[in-house]
Amino acid sequence: MKGISLISLFSVALVLNTFLMRPAALGQEYVSVAMVLSVVLVGTYLVARGRATRTIYSSGRKDILFVICLVIAYWFYELPLGMAQSGDDILLAKDLISSIVVAVCYAIFLVEEKANEAFFRIFTTLIALLGWSSIVTLILSSIVGLDHLFLFPIKVKGYEQTAITGDGMTTGGIYFPFSMLYSVYTSGQLQLNRYSNFFREAGIYQAVSIFCFAYELCTRRSKIMAVGLIAGALSTLSTLGLVLLPLTAGLVYITRRKVNILRVAALGFFAVVAVVALLFTPAVGLADKLDSHGTSVTDRSDAISRGIASSWTAPLGTGLFSERKAGDSICLLAAITAIGLPGFVIQLALLSGLRPGSRFVNPKVIACFPLFVTAVFSQPIAGSGMTYVLVMVSVPTALRRQRSEPTSAPIRGNHIDGPAIAIR
């Protein structure tokens, strides 16, 4: 029986470590632990490999170097801005150090092609299994009741005051087999459980699930995993997820085939489905949500309006951790108030998946699409450690995997990807 490889072993450890970073549920409290473990794990990996050859493709090296340069440029702007505007210097220093250390350590590991593929294969599998867990919890709870499935709670910083609901269910409660409850969504007589599955909010979990779904489709791996990822996105009951799921599936469908009239029409169909879902899905569509949970929509739109307005009144920003009103960092558009237009543009470049020399629409851009949209309009995931790791993804197509044996000129699609570098 073949033993587990060194790359797979450390990929598992590094995947688990990302759940100690923001925007994971434990990230608010354990980001320092994640930073230390990043150094220890990557350092140990390099020592364990010794002088073994690491094959690094030119495109992957440029991609990850671009990400690191953007992270450094972001902090080169935000650090002096925050200090000049009397922001919280301690929080600034912690965020700076953890962001740079995590990004650099994971970059050192993920720059290797096989390590990148192993890491995101394992990460995607874990997110899919959490989605399948939500299915099991949903089915069993309809039979025996959710309370009978309760295992234990975990503390989610910032949600302590809403930890216990009237029915005894907990925000951050873990239910058999391994599903994490976010909240109970009530619309009229209807009550639905929302799952965040070890992310701070359900709206964040849907973005990561759909990111992994796109990666799964582009790499053409497992339908079982794809179903789990779809289930995970739907179990969040996220209104934005209802839009991103069909749109992302449509974009993957188009990019995997030659463009023609029928396929453009198919993308239009996916877009129509997304809009209809956004507006009219019972309970979680905008039409019903404005009636039952109108403040969740209006609060976000107000924060976005303030952010857009500040791009004219204070385009340089007021500095990180200098929120004037609640919700000023609820999403990237709202965060313009604090980070300014330069910080906003840098984060857009990071999240978009666009890299120098790449096509405008490519598998990496499609995979990053749900993260990009969620960060811009819905959730505060920009600038988080896990987000920096996710945008380092390399999306190998089935064709590339067949041809990616170490050669002097690896082929990606129909064009030369540049020479591989063998590091000893």
SULFEN-V172090 format. One line per field, one symbol per residue. ss: DSSP state (H for helix, E for strand, L for the rest). psi: psi as a letter, one per 40 degrees, with the letter a starting at -180 (. if undefined). A space follows every 10 residues. Layout:
BEGIN
ss = ???
psi = ???
END
This chain:
BEGIN
ss = LLLLLHHHHH HHHHHHHHLL LLLELLHHHH HHHHHHHHHH HHHHHHHHHL LLLEEEEHHH HHHHHHHHHH HHHHHHHHHH HHHHLLLLHH HHHHHHHHHH HHHHHHHHHH LLHHHHHHHH HHHHHHHHHH HHHHHHHHHH HHHHLHHHHE EEELLLLLLH HHLELLLLLE LLEEELLLEE EEEEEEELLE EEEEELLLEL LHHHHHHHHH HHHHHHHHHL LLHHHHHHHH HHHHHLLLHH HHHHHHHHHH HHHHHLLLLL HHHHHHHHHH HHHHHHHHHH LLLLLHHHHH HHLHHHHHHH HHHHHHHHHH HHHLLLLLLL LLLLLLLLLL LLLLLHHHHH HHHHHHHHHH HHLLLLLLLL LLHHHHHHHH HHHHHHHLLL LLLLHHHHHH LLLLLLLHHH HHHLLLLLLL EELLEELLLE EEEL
psi = hhihiddddd ddddddddee iifideddde dddddddddd dddddddddb eihhhhiddd dddddddddd dddddddddd ddddefahdd dddddddddd ddddddddde dhdddddddd dddddddddd dddddddddd dedeiddeeh diiihhheed efdhideeii hehhihdfhh hdihhhhbeh hihhhegeid iddddddddd ddddddddef chdddddddd ddddeefhdd dddddddddd dddddeihha dddddddddd ddddddddde hhdeiddddd ddfddddddd ddddddddde eddgdeieii ffhdiheefd idddedddei dddddddddd ddehiheiid hidddddedd ddddddedig eheidddddd eehhghiddd ddefihidgi hhbeiheiii hhh.
END
